[in-house]
Amino acid sequence: MTTPKQPDKQPGPLTPAAEQAERERKQHLDEALDEALEESFPASDPPAVH
């Protein structure tokens, strides 16, 4: 006997604090990527962002 699959739960709306944290995370990632691109140019290796 198998149990019926539960529908995937959709996340609810983000709180203002969570929205701000997500914007800051994306901004940090964008800045890290920009820096990695500047430091790797014109090398043929792709930039590394951690």
C-alpha positions in Angstrom: 0.0 0.0 0.0 1.4 3.4 -1.0 0.5 6.6 0.5 -0.8 9.3 -1.9 1.7 11.9 -2.8 1.2 15.2 -1.1 1.1 18.2 -3.3 4.3 20.3 -3.2 3.8 23.2 -0.8 4.2 26.6 -2.3 6.1 29.0 -0.1 3.9 31.8 1.2 4.7 35.5 0.7 7.9 36.6 2.2 8.0 38.9 5.2 9.6 42.3 4.7 12.7 41.1 6.6 13.0 38.0 4.4 12.5 40.2 1.3 15.3 42.5 2.5 17.6 39.5 3.3 17.0 38.0 -0.2 17.8 41.4 -1.9 21.0 41.6 0.2 22.0 38.1 -0.7 21.4 38.7 -4.4 23.4 42.0 -4.2 26.3 40.3 -2.5 26.3 37.6 -5.2 26.2 40.2 -8.0 29.2 42.0 -6.4 31.1 38.8 -5.9 30.5 37.8 -9.5 31.5 41.3 -10.8 34.8 41.1 -8.8 35.6 37.6 -10.0 35.0 38.7 -13.6 37.2 41.7 -13.2 40.0 39.6 -11.6 39.8 36.8 -14.2 39.8 39.0 -17.3 41.3 38.3 -19.9 42.1 34.8 -18.7 40.4 31.9 -20.4 39.4 30.2 -17.1 35.8 30.9 -15.9 35.4 33.0 -12.8 34.9 31.2 -9.5 32.3 32.6 -7.1 31.9 30.9 -3.7 
